[in-house]
Amino acid sequence: MKEKMASFSHVYIDESGDLGSYGSKYFVVAAIKIDNPLTLSRIIKKLREKKLNKKIKELHEIKANNSNRKIREYILENVRKINCEIFVI
């Protein structure tokens, strides 16, 4: 009898905004659920290799609000093509 392997999904969560006493007007929590995290890694790797200048390539985190429209569109267009679920509150 064959046993089924467990299937795992990966969920990445991030927030934007500030809930402090002088907090921002909006607070957003977003998550992306994906079965194969390498798919996202490849998108970011290609972005770093082809679209970013040397100074930005070495940053640990790429912030959308500090990125130009071309970079944001590149990421969104490529994420749109992969098998994932996106949740936003």
C-alpha positions as CSV (number, residue, x, y, z in Angstrom):
1,M,0.0,0.0,0.0
2,K,1.4,3.4,-1.0
3,E,1.4,6.2,1.5
4,K,0.6,9.7,0.3
5,M,3.2,12.3,1.0
6,A,1.9,15.3,2.9
7,S,1.6,18.4,0.8
8,F,2.7,21.7,2.4
9,S,2.0,25.2,1.3
10,H,4.1,28.2,2.3
11,V,2.5,31.4,3.4
12,Y,4.4,34.7,3.4
13,I,2.9,37.6,5.4
14,D,3.8,41.3,5.4
15,E,2.3,44.5,6.8
16,S,2.3,48.1,5.8
17,G,1.4,51.0,8.0
18,D,1.8,52.1,11.6
19,L,-0.6,51.5,14.5
20,G,1.3,53.8,16.8
21,S,-0.1,56.9,18.5
22,Y,0.7,58.9,15.3
23,G,-0.1,56.0,13.1
24,S,-0.7,56.1,9.4
25,K,-4.1,56.5,7.8
26,Y,-4.1,52.9,6.5
27,F,-2.8,49.6,7.9
28,V,-2.6,46.7,5.5
29,V,-1.8,43.0,6.0
30,A,-1.1,40.9,2.9
31,A,-0.3,37.2,2.5
32,I,0.7,35.0,-0.4
33,K,0.2,31.3,-0.3
34,I,2.3,29.1,-2.6
35,D,3.1,25.4,-2.8
36,N,6.6,25.9,-4.3
37,P,8.5,28.8,-2.7
38,L,11.3,28.4,-5.3
39,T,8.9,30.0,-7.8
40,L,8.9,33.3,-5.8
41,S,12.6,33.1,-5.2
42,R,13.2,32.8,-9.0
43,I,11.1,35.9,-9.6
44,I,13.1,38.0,-7.1
45,K,16.5,36.5,-8.3
46,K,15.7,37.5,-11.9
47,L,14.6,40.9,-10.7
48,R,17.9,41.4,-8.8
49,E,20.0,40.2,-11.8
50,K,18.2,42.1,-14.6
51,K,16.3,45.1,-13.3
52,L,18.1,46.5,-10.3
53,N,21.1,48.7,-10.1
54,K,24.1,47.6,-8.1
55,K,23.3,49.6,-5.0
56,I,19.7,48.2,-4.7
57,K,20.7,44.6,-5.6
58,E,22.5,44.2,-2.3
59,L,19.7,45.3,-0.1
60,H,18.2,42.5,2.1
61,E,14.6,43.7,1.4
62,I,13.1,45.4,-1.7
63,K,10.5,47.9,-0.6
64,A,7.7,48.6,-3.0
65,N,7.3,52.2,-1.8
66,N,11.0,52.8,-2.6
67,S,10.9,51.1,-6.0
68,N,9.9,52.6,-9.3
69,R,6.8,51.7,-11.3
70,K,8.8,49.4,-13.6
71,I,10.0,47.2,-10.7
72,R,6.6,47.0,-9.1
73,E,5.0,46.1,-12.4
74,Y,7.6,43.4,-13.1
75,I,6.9,41.7,-9.7
76,L,3.2,41.9,-10.0
77,E,3.1,40.7,-13.6
78,N,5.3,37.7,-12.7
79,V,3.4,36.8,-9.6
80,R,0.2,37.0,-11.6
81,K,1.5,34.2,-13.8
82,I,2.2,31.7,-11.0
83,N,0.0,29.3,-9.1
84,C,-0.6,31.2,-5.8
85,E,-3.3,32.7,-3.6
86,I,-3.1,36.3,-2.4
87,F,-5.0,37.6,0.7
88,V,-5.3,41.2,1.8
89,I,-6.9,42.9,4.8
